[in-house]
Amino acid sequence: MGLLRLLGLTKKRCETKYPPEDVDPCSAEDMKAALLGLNALDVPWVVRDGTPEGADLIAEWQNAEPVVHNLVGSGRSQLRRTFAIRMRLYPEEYQVRAIEDQREATWHGASLEASTEYRWSRGPVRNISKEWTVERGSDGRRRLRETFHFDTADMKGPVLSTVLKSGWTWCSLAAKEF
């Protein structure tokens, strides 16, 4: 028996959210249209066809954090991040199964090519990244102003809400395949 099984970590393969009981589920075509309709909003991410990648739909957010100039040593660094939710619709069960992936690449050095670090994670994840600058207000006092914001909930929230409001169940998998 493996360590993960002894710890009980193999049992929770799916984070499930259920729609309100008074909502009738819509058709698969309407579900797909509702998710693609999120593209009309003023958001920095997109919902697109995922057929070439083995999914029905993919919600994807790619961003690059501002370049950071290092105080110690020479050079600078930049983090580029992609957060994606691959979704497969199961109309017979009125269920959307989702696999969340996050990939990060950090470049270091004067030309941002000297060295690179990669990180990758799968499963239900929340990542928040913010940057502020200090400036003087009209009253002469110093204050913080947010200059960069990245929160995976800004994409997952509307996607999840659309699924549940459409009467479908959300199942977020920590698996490699659906």
C-alpha positions in Angstrom: 0.0 0.0 0.0 1.5 3.3 -1.0 2.1 6.3 1.2 -0.5 8.5 -0.5 -3.2 5.8 0.0 -2.2 5.5 3.7 -2.6 9.2 4.1 -6.0 9.1 2.4 -4.9 11.4 -0.4 -6.0 9.2 -3.2 -9.7 9.4 -2.3 -10.2 13.1 -3.1 -9.8 13.1 -6.9 -12.5 15.6 -7.6 -13.5 18.9 -6.1 -17.2 19.0 -6.8 -19.6 22.0 -6.7 -23.3 21.6 -7.2 -25.8 24.0 -8.8 -28.7 25.3 -6.8 -31.5 22.7 -6.6 -34.1 25.1 -8.2 -32.1 25.5 -11.5 -32.9 23.2 -14.4 -29.8 22.2 -16.4 -29.5 23.6 -19.9 -28.4 21.7 -23.0 -24.8 21.1 -23.8 -24.9 23.5 -26.7 -26.3 26.3 -24.4 -23.6 25.4 -21.8 -20.9 25.8 -24.4 -22.4 29.0 -25.7 -22.6 30.4 -22.1 -18.9 29.7 -21.5 -17.9 31.2 -24.8 -20.1 34.2 -24.0 -17.6 35.1 -21.2 -15.3 36.3 -24.0 -17.6 39.3 -24.4 -16.7 40.6 -21.0 -13.8 43.0 -20.5 -11.4 40.3 -19.1 -7.7 39.6 -19.7 -8.4 35.9 -20.4 -10.2 33.9 -23.2 -12.4 30.9 -23.4 -11.7 29.0 -26.7 -12.2 25.7 -28.5 -10.1 23.0 -26.9 -10.6 20.2 -29.4 -7.0 20.1 -30.6 -5.8 19.6 -27.0 -8.3 16.9 -26.0 -10.9 19.2 -24.3 -14.2 20.7 -25.3 -13.2 24.2 -24.1 -10.2 25.9 -22.5 -10.2 29.0 -20.4 -6.7 30.5 -20.6 -4.9 33.5 -19.1 -1.4 34.3 -20.1 0.4 37.2 -18.4 3.8 38.6 -17.8 4.6 40.3 -14.6 6.6 43.6 -14.8 10.4 43.2 -15.1 12.1 43.4 -11.7 15.5 45.0 -11.4 17.6 43.2 -8.9 19.4 45.3 -6.2 22.0 42.7 -5.5 24.1 41.5 -8.5 23.5 42.5 -12.0 20.5 42.0 -14.2 16.8 41.7 -13.8 14.1 39.0 -13.8 10.6 38.5 -15.2 7.9 35.9 -14.4 5.6 34.7 -17.2 2.6 32.7 -16.1 -0.1 30.7 -17.9 -3.2 29.6 -16.0 -5.6 27.3 -18.0 -8.8 25.3 -17.2 -9.3 22.5 -19.7 -13.0 21.5 -19.7 -14.9 18.5 -20.9 -18.7 18.5 -21.0 -20.6 15.4 -20.0 -24.2 16.2 -21.1 -25.7 12.9 -19.9 -24.6 13.8 -16.4 -24.9 17.6 -16.7 -21.4 17.8 -15.5 -18.3 19.9 -16.5 -15.0 18.1 -15.6 -12.1 20.5 -15.4 -8.4 20.2 -15.1 -6.5 23.3 -13.9 -2.9 23.8 -15.0 -0.5 26.5 -14.1 2.8 27.0 -15.7 5.5 29.6 -14.8 8.7 30.5 -16.4 11.2 33.0 -14.8 14.0 34.6 -16.8 17.0 36.1 -15.1 20.0 38.1 -16.3 20.8 41.3 -18.1 19.2 40.1 -21.3 16.5 38.1 -19.6 17.9 35.0 -21.3 20.9 34.1 -19.0 19.0 31.5 -16.9 15.5 30.2 -16.8 13.4 28.5 -14.1 10.2 26.6 -14.9 7.4 25.5 -12.5 4.3 23.6 -13.2 1.3 22.5 -11.1 -2.0 20.8 -11.7 -5.3 20.6 -9.8 -7.5 23.1 -8.0 -5.1 26.1 -7.4 -5.3 29.7 -6.3 -2.4 32.0 -7.0 -2.4 35.7 -6.2 0.4 38.1 -7.3 0.3 41.9 -6.8 2.8 44.8 -7.1 2.6 48.3 -5.6 4.4 51.5 -6.0 4.8 54.2 -3.4 3.7 57.7 -4.4 2.7 61.0 -2.9 -1.0 61.8 -2.8 -2.5 65.3 -3.3 -2.2 65.9 0.5 1.6 65.2 0.3 1.4 61.9 2.2 2.8 58.7 0.9 0.5 56.0 -0.2 0.6 52.6 -2.0 -0.9 52.3 -5.5 -1.5 48.8 -7.0 0.3 48.6 -10.4 -0.1 44.9 -11.1 -2.7 42.3 -10.2 -3.0 38.6 -11.0 -5.5 36.3 -9.2 -6.5 33.0 -10.7 -10.0 33.4 -9.0 -10.6 36.3 -11.4 -10.9 33.7 -14.2 -12.1 30.6 -12.3 -14.9 32.5 -10.5 -16.9 33.6 -13.6 -16.3 30.2 -15.3 -17.5 28.3 -12.3 -20.4 30.6 -11.7 -21.6 30.2 -15.3 -21.5 26.4 -15.0 -23.5 26.4 -11.8 -26.0 29.0 -12.9 -26.6 26.8 -16.0 -27.7 23.9 -13.7 -24.5 21.9 -14.3 -22.2 20.3 -11.8 -18.5 21.3 -11.6 -15.9 18.7 -11.0 -12.3 19.9 -10.8 -9.9 17.0 -11.3 -6.4 16.6 -10.0 -5.8 14.1 -12.8 -3.8 14.2 -16.0 -6.7 13.2 -18.3 -10.4 13.4 -18.1 
